[in-house]
Amino acid sequence: MKKDIDFGSVEGIAIAIATETNEQGEAVWNVYLLNNNDYPLENVLITSKGYGILDGNEVKTSVLRHMFERVEPKSSVKIEPIDPAIFHINNEYWVSYYIDRQIYDKKFVFVPGAITEENLIDIGMLKLRGVLHS
């Protein structure tokens, strides 16, 4: 049972939603996992979904699953592209991974209104501007 599993405290892990310009000169947005630790993450599983209320109606996106065998120390991986059309709902990323034989688990939720021009910061590891959730 999940309640019987000892999930360690998650440290040094962040999710970033960052913007860059593609070859056609258009702004594109991508979601990244950042490992700021001095050790690798193994068997990383990330589920993503969007949900919320729009004009009084419940809105849900598909649940997507991503697997990375290893995320090196002090590095990042691109999880998926994200459409700005869903920035008005909750965007959730549930990250599970192993360090040695210990499992770690954390949910990151970007709430409506979090991904705006005013909230963009420079994300050094990515060399991009975006919103960082740690």
N, C-alpha and C positions, 0 to 999 in steps of 0.2 A: 504494500500500500504506500501511496505517496507520503502519507504522514509519518511513515516509519523510515523514510530516507533522510539522511543527514545532508542537507544542501549547505555547502560552505557559503561564506559571505563573499559576495561578488565585489571585486575591486579592480580598478584599472581597465574596465571595459566600458565602451560608450557606443552609442548609435548616432550617426550623423546623417542629416538630410542636407545635401549640398548641391549647389548649382554650378554649372559650367556652360560654356558655349560650344556647340557642336560645329562640324565642318560647314554647315549651311548658315552659321551665324545666329542660330536660334538658341535660346536658353533651354537647357535640359536639366532635370533634377534626378539625382540618384541617392540611394540609401547605402550607407557603409557601416561595417562593423570595425571598430578600432580596438586594437589590443595594445594598451600602453604598458603592459607588464614586461618583465625581463624573462619571461618564460612563454612557451607556446601554448596554445589552446588546441585540444584535440577533439575530434568527433563533434564538431560544432553543428547544432541543429537550430535553425531559426524559422519560426512561423510568423507570417505577417498577415494582418487583416485590417480592414477599415470598418468602422461602424459609427452610427450616430443618428440624429434626427434632423431632417431637412424639410421645412414647410409642414411640420406636423407628421411627417411620414418617416418610418424607420428605414434607414439605409444601411446596407451591408455589402462589402466586397467579398470576393472569393478569398479563401484561406490559401496562402501559398507557403510551401515548405522549401527550405534551402539547406543543403548539407555541405560542409567544408571539412575535409579530413584533418586539416591542420591550418592554424592561423599563427604565423611566426610572431616572435616577440617584436614589439615596437613597430607593428605593421597594421595594414588595413586590408579589407576585402570588400569589393562591391557586392552588395546583396541583391539589389534590383533597381530598375528605374521606377520612378513614382510620378504620377500625373498630378500637376497642381490642382486639377479639378476636384481632387479628394482632400485637399488641405482643410476644408471646412468640416471634416468629421474627424473622429479619433483614428489615429494610425498607430497600431500596436505591433510591436516586435518582441516576441518571446524568445529569448536566447538561452540555450542549454549547452553545456560543454564540459569536458573533463580536463583536469590537471592531474597527472598520474592516474590514480584510480578513484579520485574524488570527483563527484558531479557537482556542478554549479548551475544556477538557474536564476534568471531575472527577466522581468517584464518591463519594457520601455514603452510608454504611451505618449505620443505627441498629440496634445489636445487641440481642439479647434482654435484657430487663431495663433498657434505657436509658430507656425512656419510663415513668417512675414518678413518683409524687407527690413523692418526695424529690429528684428531679432537675429539677423545674420551677423556672424562673427567670423574672423579668420581662423580656419582650422589648419594649424601648421602641418600636421601629419599628411593631410590631403592636398595642401597648397590650394585650397578652395575656400569659398565663403559658404556658410551654411548654419544650420541650427544643430547644436550638440546636446545630447541627452546622456547623462552618465549616472 
